[in-house]
Amino acid sequence: MNSRLIAEKPIIYADMNIYRYLACGDISIVEPDRFIWAYSIVHLNEVHRNGNTDALEGMKLLQAVEIRDVLNEDFQSVGNITLFSYVDPYLRYQCHLQAIAGYEDLNDHVVEHLIRFFGADNFEELSETPRHMQYDIQHMTHNIDDERRQSIAARASSVAEEMRAVIDKHLKERIPIEKTRTALGVTSEIRKTLEASDLVIDDVWELLSPQILVSGRTKDQFFGFSPTPEMEGIQHTQYGAISSAHIVLNMLGISPDKGLAKRDKIKSILSDGQHTGMASYCNAFISADRAVINKARGIYTYLKNVTNALHFNYEKGYELKLGIEPVSD
C-alpha cells in the first residue's frame, strides 16, 4: 500500500474544487511551476456527471497531467500507475466521452445497495437491482459471440437470484445509519474524539475489534486494505483499497460527508474516496473539503503513505502557498 510515483518535481493531486477555483479566478497559486499537477479519470467522470467544464480550464492553466492505471487486455490492473505526458484537458475529455458513450450509467444499481447501508428508504428501487444488473451484463456483452454471451447471461441470472435472496433476507428492514453506529458503540461523543486522533484507524479498531474479530475479520480486512475470502478473484489495488477505507470511515461517522443516504450525493462521495485513492501515489493531495482531507490523512497515516493530505480554508482571493519536497527513490 505504499506504491508511489517518482518525478523530478513534487506531484500534487488536486481535488476538483482547486481546478475550478483557479479557472474562475477565485484563488491563485504561488509558483505553481515548482510542482507537477495531476488529475485522473475520476476528475473526468465528475466533469461529465455535473456538466461543468470549468475544472478543465484549471487543469490547462496548471498544465496538469493525467495519473492513470495501466490495464491489460482483460482490463485488469498490471500494477503500473503511470504519469502521462501533457494532453490538452479539453481534448482528453472528448476522448473520455467517446470511450464511455453508451455506458455512462453502467453499474448505477450498485448505488442503491450502498445508500441502503447508509439508511436510505429505497427498498423498492433496491428490489429492482438484480434485474438492472442483468440488463447491464446484456448491454456489455451484446457484441460477443452467442455461446459466450449465453454462458455469461446464465451466470448473471444465477447471481441475480442470489442478490434477490440477500435483499429479501438482510436488507428488507431499513436501519438508519445512526442506529448502526450506536450499535457498534460509535456514539457522537466518541466520534469527536476519534476525529481528533492522529491514529484514527488504530483507535477505531481498538473500539470495534471485540465485535469484529468474532467474524474472523482482521483490521486490514475490515477497512478494506486486505481482501477477504469472499472477494477471491476480485483484483485488489492500492487506490481501490483506500477508496474502501474512505467508505468505512463514512459509515462509522468519522468526518462523514453530508448526504450519505441520498442518491444524488453518493456518487460525489464515492468520487472523493476515489480521489483519495489515486492521490496516494503522489506527494500531496490538496482540497478545500475538510471532511475528505481528514479521512485521507487518517488513512495515509495508518498506511505510512508518503502523501501529505492538505486542507485550505477557501475564500475568494485566497493565495495558495505550498512547500512540499519531492520524495527520493
Secondary structure, DSSP 8 states (H G I E B T S, - for coil): -------SS-EEEE-HHHHHHHHTTSEEESSGGGSEEEE-HHHHHHHHHH---HHHHHHHHTT-EEEEEEE-TTS-EEEEEEE-----HHHHHHHHHHHHTT-TTTTTHHHHHHHHHTT-S-HHHHHTHHHHHHHHHHHHTTTS-HHHHHHHHHHHHHHHHHHHHHHHHHSSS---HHHHHHHTT--HHHHHHHHT-TTHHHHHHHHHHHHHGGGT--HHHHHTSS--GGGTTS---HHHHHHHHHHHHHHHTSS--TTTT-HHHHHHHHHHHHHHHHHTTSSEEEES-HHHHHHHHHHHHHHT-S-EEEE----TTEEE---------
